[in-house]
């Protein structure tokens, strides 16, 4: 069993309010959850309206599947939003 963990920094330059930031983050989170059946949460609170941090986690039966899913998650996140997506941390934990 493998557990995948990804932390993303999302930069939303056009956001001028928490409402705009929340809308973008909610949209991306929903797309990730629906497409990949993963857990997604905002993991750090930023006082800046243009910055958000997302944590994504999942469980896979083997390392090959986990590595593939992790790369697909990151690619999907980068392509599904106009915001800038930066991978701060990604890790596979093997049990």
Secondary structure, DSSP 8 states (H G I E B T S, - for coil): -EEEEEEEEEE-TT--SHHHHHHHHHHHHHHHHHHH--EEEEEE--SSTTEEEEEEEEEESSHHHHHHHHHHHHHHHHHS-SSEEEEEEEEEEE-
